[in-house]
Amino acid sequence: MWEFSTEPEYQEKLDWALSFVKEQVRPLEVLGVSRDELTVLEEPLKQQVKDAGLWAAHLPPDLGGGGMGQVKLALLHEILGQAFYGSEVFGNMAPDSGNAELLALGADEEQKQRWMYPLLDGRMKSAFSMTEPGAGADPTLLTTRAVLDGDEWVINGHKWFTSNAPTADFLIVMAVTDPDADPHRRASMIIVPKGTPGLNIVRTVGTMAEPCEHHLNWSTGDAEVLYEDCRVPRENIIGEPGDGFLLAQKRLGPGRIHHCMRWIGMMQRAFEAMCERAVSRYTHGSYLSEKQTIQNYIADSAAQMHAARLMTLHAAWKIDQVGVKDSRVEIAMIKYFGSQVLFDVIDRSIQVHGSLGYSCDLPLELMYRQARSFKIVDGPDEVHRVTVARKILKGYEPRDVPTEHVPTRQVEARARFAEMLDLLSGNR
């Protein structure tokens, strides 16, 4: 159980990770190199992470990970969020980390040997191909079809925002394999290797977080993909037909914890920049730190960050105790709460920095654009709010008279204490 302290042995690892991220990983952000050059520069850093026993820490030891549990992972991801390339250097960059977990859950041994272990070693890249132009937050609306033809799946469909597709060695596509089944049993996950005929990467979709010609190449892009009579072997299905939705949920649940803790690392970085600016900038007769509005920014940010961090660690703890399924409310709450706190803290930091914060001379403008995407990815905040509200409301029943109706309560209370009230009346 995590009781607001960390075991000394693991704290040493966290201390090393924090120093390593700040001194070795952050400098990669300002080199202005290409994606291929960045990959070369990251290799010796990745080896240091492996030597420290922190590589792909989200997986169990038998798969090359740390087997730490979600609380320890959350504490590590808080540190990784303080550098744009932190997750990449530590072997848990989305979507590779989630795909590795998905393969660990559903793949057979042959699939693990061919796809998962090279992915874990960093020798392969992967993509997750689920979102469609007409099916984003609701995977039951997917139209991409995979039809069994002899010993092959024939895939046809239109996907977009397929993360990592431009550089992936293989894609995991979610496609409908049984349109007549229950809505949550219609789809399956199928591996599609790069270069498969009928797999067509149409374009890389520019976003607020990564315009096509941005100065910091922090991801490999989200792509629009067409599957046109794309044929793959029957054995490329992960798990059983109809397991797609279940695998997707298992993949996304713990991943949201990791995202939220990385957000806390990012907001901490923005917060530190804001505080530094506040004690450094002199204007209108005093330092910014002496002005009440700026003090309010700092105090409110500190409180929000503290709340988001505790909520996230509690959700991680609950996953460790009872699993993802019984932690859905806590996971959903941190997703929409954490994304808003991140947005608020970065916004205040930009405001305190003025035009400098708005410029590309500081990383705040990129953080701001990234933060906006977090209210959409992994399910829009509104969907998570619905999940929380529905779960909570199941514990209530409709009543003609409100439970707290004072006149009704008064009648019931007087009936319950009637004898004592009579005695009290007689003593007056």
C-alpha positions as CSV (number, residue, x, y, z in Angstrom):
1,M,0.0,0.0,0.0
2,W,1.2,3.5,-0.8
3,E,1.0,5.7,2.2
4,F,2.5,9.0,1.0
5,S,6.0,7.7,1.0
6,T,8.1,5.5,-1.3
7,E,10.4,2.6,-0.5
8,P,14.0,3.9,-0.3
9,E,15.2,1.6,-3.0
10,Y,12.6,2.8,-5.5
11,Q,13.0,6.4,-4.5
12,E,16.7,6.1,-5.5
13,K,15.5,5.0,-8.9
14,L,13.1,7.9,-9.1
15,D,15.8,10.3,-8.1
16,W,18.1,8.9,-10.8
17,A,15.3,9.2,-13.4
18,L,14.5,12.8,-12.5
19,S,18.2,13.8,-12.8
20,F,18.5,11.8,-16.0
21,V,15.4,13.4,-17.6
22,K,16.4,16.9,-16.8
23,E,20.1,16.6,-17.7
24,Q,20.1,14.1,-20.5
25,V,16.7,13.9,-22.1
26,R,15.5,17.5,-22.1
27,P,18.4,18.8,-24.2
28,L,17.2,16.6,-27.1
29,E,14.3,19.1,-27.5
30,V,16.3,22.0,-28.7
31,L,18.8,20.2,-31.1
32,G,16.6,20.8,-34.2
33,V,17.5,17.4,-35.7
34,S,15.4,15.1,-37.9
35,R,13.5,12.1,-36.6
36,D,16.1,9.7,-37.9
37,E,18.9,11.6,-36.3
38,L,16.9,11.8,-33.1
39,T,16.6,8.0,-33.1
40,V,20.3,7.6,-33.3
41,L,20.9,10.1,-30.4
42,E,18.4,8.3,-28.2
43,E,20.0,4.9,-28.5
44,P,22.7,5.4,-25.8
45,L,20.2,7.0,-23.5
46,K,17.8,4.1,-23.9
47,Q,20.7,1.7,-22.9
48,Q,21.2,3.7,-19.7
49,V,17.6,3.3,-18.9
50,K,17.8,-0.4,-19.5
51,D,20.9,-0.6,-17.3
52,A,19.0,1.2,-14.6
53,G,16.2,-1.4,-14.7
54,L,13.5,1.2,-15.8
55,W,13.0,0.2,-19.5
56,A,9.4,-0.6,-20.4
57,A,8.5,-0.6,-16.7
58,H,4.7,-0.9,-17.5
59,L,5.1,-4.6,-18.4
60,P,5.7,-7.6,-16.1
61,P,9.3,-8.9,-15.6
62,D,8.8,-12.0,-17.8
63,L,8.2,-9.6,-20.7
64,G,11.2,-7.4,-20.0
65,G,9.4,-4.9,-17.8
66,G,9.6,-3.9,-14.2
67,G,6.3,-5.4,-13.0
68,M,6.0,-2.4,-10.6
69,G,2.2,-2.0,-10.3
70,Q,0.4,1.1,-11.2
71,V,1.4,3.3,-8.3
72,K,5.1,3.0,-8.8
73,L,4.5,3.5,-12.6
74,A,2.5,6.6,-11.9
75,L,5.4,8.1,-9.8
76,L,7.8,7.3,-12.7
77,H,5.6,8.7,-15.4
78,E,5.2,11.9,-13.4
79,I,9.0,12.4,-14.0
80,L,8.8,11.4,-17.7
81,G,6.2,14.0,-18.3
82,Q,8.8,16.7,-17.6
83,A,10.5,16.1,-21.0
84,F,8.8,15.7,-24.4
85,Y,11.0,12.7,-25.3
86,G,10.9,11.1,-21.8
87,S,8.5,8.3,-22.6
88,E,10.3,7.5,-25.8
89,V,13.7,7.1,-24.1
90,F,12.2,5.0,-21.3
91,G,10.5,2.6,-23.7
92,N,6.8,3.4,-23.0
93,M,5.9,5.9,-25.8
94,A,2.4,5.7,-27.0
95,P,1.2,3.8,-29.0
96,D,4.0,1.3,-28.7
97,S,3.5,0.9,-24.9
98,G,-0.2,0.3,-25.2
99,N,0.3,-2.1,-28.1
100,A,2.8,-4.0,-26.2
101,E,0.4,-4.4,-23.3
102,L,-2.3,-5.4,-25.8
103,L,-0.1,-8.1,-27.3
104,A,0.9,-9.3,-23.8
105,L,-2.8,-9.7,-23.0
106,G,-4.1,-11.3,-26.2
107,A,-1.3,-12.5,-28.4
108,D,-0.2,-16.1,-28.7
109,E,3.5,-17.1,-28.3
110,E,4.3,-16.9,-32.0
111,Q,2.8,-13.4,-32.3
112,K,4.8,-12.3,-29.2
113,Q,8.0,-13.6,-30.7
114,R,7.4,-11.9,-34.1
115,W,5.9,-8.6,-32.9
116,M,5.9,-8.0,-29.2
117,Y,9.5,-8.7,-28.2
118,P,11.0,-6.7,-31.0
119,L,8.6,-3.9,-30.0
120,L,9.8,-4.1,-26.4
121,D,13.4,-4.0,-27.5
122,G,12.8,-0.9,-29.5
123,R,13.7,-2.8,-32.8
124,M,10.2,-2.2,-34.1
125,K,7.6,0.6,-34.2
126,S,3.8,0.1,-34.2
127,A,0.6,1.9,-34.8
128,F,-2.9,1.6,-33.4
129,S,-5.6,2.0,-36.0
130,M,-9.1,2.3,-34.5
131,T,-10.5,5.8,-35.0
132,E,-12.6,6.5,-38.1
133,P,-14.0,9.7,-39.5
134,G,-17.5,8.5,-38.4
135,A,-16.5,6.6,-35.3
136,G,-14.3,8.3,-32.7
137,A,-15.4,8.0,-29.1
138,D,-17.9,5.2,-29.9
139,P,-16.1,2.1,-31.2
140,T,-19.5,0.4,-31.7
141,L,-19.9,2.6,-34.7
142,L,-16.9,1.2,-36.6
143,T,-17.4,0.4,-40.2
144,T,-14.1,-1.1,-41.2
145,R,-14.7,-4.7,-42.0
146,A,-12.5,-7.8,-41.9
147,V,-14.0,-10.8,-43.7
148,L,-12.4,-14.3,-43.5
149,D,-11.6,-15.7,-47.0
150,G,-10.0,-19.1,-46.6
151,D,-6.9,-18.6,-44.5
152,E,-6.8,-14.8,-44.9
153,W,-8.6,-11.8,-43.4
154,V,-9.6,-9.3,-46.1
155,I,-9.8,-5.8,-44.6
156,N,-11.6,-2.8,-46.1
157,G,-12.1,0.5,-44.3
158,H,-11.1,4.1,-43.7
159,K,-9.2,5.1,-40.6
160,W,-7.6,8.4,-39.5
161,F,-5.6,9.6,-36.6
162,T,-3.8,6.3,-36.7
163,S,-0.9,7.2,-34.4
164,N,2.6,6.4,-35.6
165,A,1.4,4.9,-38.9
166,P,4.0,6.7,-41.1
167,T,6.9,5.0,-39.4
168,A,5.3,1.8,-38.1
169,D,6.6,-1.7,-38.9
170,F,3.1,-3.0,-38.2
171,L,-0.4,-1.7,-37.4
172,I,-3.0,-3.1,-35.1
173,V,-6.3,-2.5,-36.8
174,M,-9.7,-2.8,-35.1
175,A,-12.2,-4.1,-37.6
176,V,-15.7,-5.5,-37.5
177,T,-15.5,-9.3,-38.0
178,D,-19.1,-10.2,-37.0
179,P,-21.6,-7.3,-37.7
180,D,-24.5,-9.4,-36.3
181,A,-23.0,-9.9,-32.9
182,D,-23.6,-7.9,-29.7
183,P,-22.3,-4.3,-30.2
184,H,-19.3,-5.0,-27.9
185,R,-18.5,-8.4,-29.6
186,R,-18.5,-7.3,-33.2
187,A,-14.9,-6.1,-33.6
188,S,-11.5,-7.8,-33.5
189,M,-7.9,-6.7,-33.4
190,I,-5.7,-7.8,-36.4
191,I,-2.0,-7.2,-37.1
192,V,-1.2,-5.7,-40.5
193,P,2.5,-5.6,-41.4
194,K,4.0,-2.6,-43.1
195,G,4.0,-3.0,-46.9
196,T,1.0,-5.3,-47.0
197,P,-0.8,-4.8,-50.4
198,G,-3.9,-2.8,-49.8
199,L,-2.5,-0.9,-46.8
200,N,-2.4,2.7,-48.0
201,I,-1.1,5.5,-45.9
202,V,-2.9,8.5,-47.4
203,R,-1.3,11.3,-45.5
204,T,0.0,12.5,-42.2
205,V,-2.7,14.7,-40.5
206,G,-1.3,17.9,-39.1
207,T,-2.7,18.8,-35.7
208,M,-2.5,21.7,-33.2
209,A,0.1,19.7,-31.2
210,E,2.2,19.0,-34.3
211,P,1.7,21.1,-37.4
212,C,3.3,19.5,-40.4
213,E,6.3,21.8,-40.3
214,H,6.9,22.3,-36.6
215,H,10.3,23.0,-35.2
216,L,10.1,20.2,-32.7
217,N,9.6,16.7,-34.1
218,W,8.2,15.1,-31.0
219,S,6.1,12.4,-32.6
220,T,5.9,10.5,-35.9
221,G,2.4,11.7,-36.7
222,D,-1.2,10.7,-37.0
223,A,-2.1,9.3,-40.4
224,E,-5.2,8.8,-42.5
225,V,-5.2,5.2,-43.7
226,L,-7.2,3.2,-46.3
227,Y,-7.5,-0.5,-46.1
228,E,-8.4,-1.7,-49.6
229,D,-8.8,-5.4,-50.0
230,C,-5.9,-5.7,-47.6
231,R,-5.1,-9.4,-47.0
232,V,-3.3,-10.8,-44.0
233,P,-3.0,-14.3,-42.6
234,R,-5.8,-15.7,-40.5
235,E,-3.4,-16.1,-37.6
236,N,-2.8,-12.4,-37.4
237,I,-5.9,-11.9,-35.3
238,I,-5.1,-11.1,-31.6
239,G,-7.1,-13.3,-29.2
240,E,-10.4,-14.6,-30.4
241,P,-12.8,-13.0,-32.9
242,G,-14.9,-10.4,-31.1
243,D,-12.3,-9.7,-28.4
244,G,-11.5,-6.3,-29.9
245,F,-13.6,-4.1,-27.6
246,L,-12.4,-6.0,-24.5
247,L,-8.8,-5.7,-25.5
248,A,-9.2,-2.0,-26.3
249,Q,-10.6,-1.3,-22.8
250,K,-7.8,-3.3,-21.1
251,R,-5.3,-1.3,-23.3
252,L,-6.7,2.1,-22.5
253,G,-7.4,1.8,-18.8
254,P,-3.9,1.7,-17.3
255,G,-2.7,3.9,-20.2
256,R,-4.9,6.8,-18.9
257,I,-3.1,6.6,-15.6
258,H,0.2,7.0,-17.3
259,H,-1.1,9.9,-19.4
260,C,-2.4,11.7,-16.3
261,M,0.8,11.3,-14.4
262,R,2.8,12.6,-17.4
263,W,0.5,15.6,-17.4
264,I,1.4,16.2,-13.8
265,G,5.1,16.2,-14.8
266,M,4.3,18.6,-17.7
267,M,2.2,21.0,-15.5
268,Q,5.0,20.9,-12.9
269,R,7.4,22.1,-15.5
270,A,5.1,24.9,-16.6
271,F,4.5,25.8,-12.9
272,E,8.2,26.0,-12.2
273,A,8.7,28.3,-15.2
274,M,5.8,30.5,-13.9
275,C,7.3,30.8,-10.4
276,E,10.8,31.5,-11.8
277,R,9.3,34.3,-14.0
278,A,7.3,35.7,-11.1
279,V,10.4,36.3,-8.9
280,S,12.5,37.5,-11.9
281,R,10.2,40.0,-13.7
282,Y,10.0,43.5,-12.4
283,T,7.2,45.8,-13.7
284,H,5.0,48.6,-12.5
285,G,7.0,49.2,-9.3
286,S,7.3,45.6,-8.1
287,Y,8.1,42.0,-9.0
288,L,5.3,39.9,-10.4
289,S,5.6,37.7,-7.3
290,E,4.4,40.6,-5.2
291,K,1.2,41.2,-7.2
292,Q,-1.9,39.6,-5.8
293,T,-3.2,38.3,-9.1
294,I,0.0,36.4,-9.8
295,Q,0.0,35.1,-6.2
296,N,-3.5,33.8,-6.9
297,Y,-2.3,32.1,-10.1
298,I,0.5,30.3,-8.1
299,A,-1.7,29.3,-5.2
300,D,-4.6,28.0,-7.3
301,S,-2.2,26.1,-9.6
302,A,-0.5,24.5,-6.6
303,A,-3.8,23.4,-5.1
304,Q,-5.2,22.0,-8.4
305,M,-1.9,20.1,-9.1
306,H,-1.9,18.6,-5.7
307,A,-5.5,17.4,-6.1
308,A,-4.9,16.0,-9.6
309,R,-1.8,14.2,-8.3
310,L,-3.6,12.6,-5.4
311,M,-6.6,11.6,-7.5
312,T,-4.3,9.9,-10.0
313,L,-2.3,8.1,-7.4
314,H,-5.5,6.9,-5.8
315,A,-6.8,5.6,-9.1
316,A,-3.5,3.8,-9.7
317,W,-3.7,2.3,-6.2
318,K,-7.2,1.1,-6.8
319,I,-6.2,-0.6,-10.1
320,D,-3.5,-2.4,-8.2
321,Q,-6.1,-3.5,-5.6
322,V,-9.1,-4.5,-7.6
323,G,-8.2,-4.1,-11.3
324,V,-9.2,-1.8,-14.2
325,K,-12.8,-2.9,-14.5
326,D,-13.7,-1.9,-10.9
327,S,-11.7,1.4,-11.2
328,R,-13.5,2.9,-14.2
329,V,-14.9,5.8,-12.3
330,E,-11.6,6.8,-10.8
331,I,-9.9,6.5,-14.1
332,A,-12.5,8.6,-15.9
333,M,-12.4,11.3,-13.2
334,I,-8.7,11.8,-13.5
335,K,-8.9,12.0,-17.3
336,Y,-11.2,15.0,-17.5
337,F,-10.0,16.6,-14.2
338,G,-6.3,16.2,-15.0
339,S,-6.6,17.5,-18.5
340,Q,-8.4,20.7,-17.3
341,V,-5.8,21.3,-14.6
342,L,-3.0,20.9,-17.1
343,F,-4.6,23.4,-19.4
344,D,-5.2,25.9,-16.6
345,V,-1.6,25.8,-15.3
346,I,0.0,26.1,-18.7
347,D,-2.4,29.0,-19.6
348,R,-1.4,30.9,-16.4
349,S,2.2,30.3,-17.0
350,I,1.9,31.7,-20.5
351,Q,0.1,34.7,-19.1
352,V,2.8,35.4,-16.6
353,H,5.5,35.2,-19.3
354,G,3.5,37.5,-21.6
355,S,4.7,37.6,-25.2
356,L,7.7,35.5,-24.3
357,G,5.4,32.6,-23.2
358,Y,3.4,32.9,-26.4
359,S,6.5,32.7,-28.5
360,C,8.4,29.6,-29.6
361,D,11.4,30.7,-27.5
362,L,9.8,28.8,-24.6
363,P,8.2,25.3,-24.6
364,L,5.0,26.6,-23.1
365,E,3.3,27.2,-26.5
366,L,3.9,23.6,-27.5
367,M,2.7,22.4,-24.1
368,Y,-0.5,24.5,-24.6
369,R,-1.2,22.9,-28.0
370,Q,-0.5,19.4,-26.7
371,A,-2.7,20.1,-23.7
372,R,-5.7,20.9,-25.9
373,S,-5.5,17.5,-27.5
374,F,-5.6,15.7,-24.2
375,K,-9.3,16.8,-23.7
376,I,-10.0,14.7,-26.9
377,V,-7.6,11.7,-27.1
378,D,-8.4,8.5,-25.2
379,G,-12.1,9.5,-25.3
380,P,-13.3,13.1,-25.0
381,D,-13.8,14.5,-21.5
382,E,-17.6,14.6,-22.0
383,V,-17.7,10.8,-22.5
384,H,-15.7,10.2,-19.2
385,R,-18.1,12.6,-17.4
386,V,-21.0,10.5,-18.6
387,T,-19.3,7.4,-17.3
388,V,-18.8,8.9,-13.8
389,A,-22.3,10.4,-13.7
390,R,-24.1,7.2,-14.8
391,K,-22.1,5.1,-12.2
392,I,-22.9,7.5,-9.4
393,L,-26.6,7.9,-10.3
394,K,-27.1,4.1,-10.2
395,G,-26.9,4.4,-6.4
396,Y,-30.0,6.6,-6.3
397,E,-33.7,5.9,-6.7
398,P,-36.4,8.4,-7.6
399,R,-38.6,9.7,-4.8
400,D,-41.9,11.7,-5.0
401,V,-40.8,13.6,-1.8
402,P,-37.2,14.6,-1.4
403,T,-35.2,12.7,1.2
404,E,-34.2,16.0,2.8
405,H,-37.7,17.5,2.8
406,V,-37.8,19.1,6.2
407,P,-41.6,18.9,7.0
408,T,-41.6,15.1,6.2
409,R,-38.5,14.6,8.2
410,Q,-40.0,16.5,11.1
411,V,-43.0,14.1,11.2
412,E,-40.8,11.1,11.1
413,A,-38.4,12.4,13.7
414,R,-41.2,13.3,16.1
415,A,-42.7,9.8,15.7
416,R,-39.3,8.3,16.5
417,F,-38.6,10.4,19.6
418,A,-42.3,10.6,20.7
419,E,-41.8,9.0,24.2
420,M,-38.9,11.2,25.0
421,L,-40.6,14.3,23.7
422,D,-43.6,13.5,25.9
423,L,-41.3,13.2,29.0
424,L,-39.6,16.4,28.1
425,S,-43.0,18.1,27.8
426,G,-44.1,16.8,31.2
427,N,-41.0,18.2,32.8
428,R,-41.6,21.7,31.6
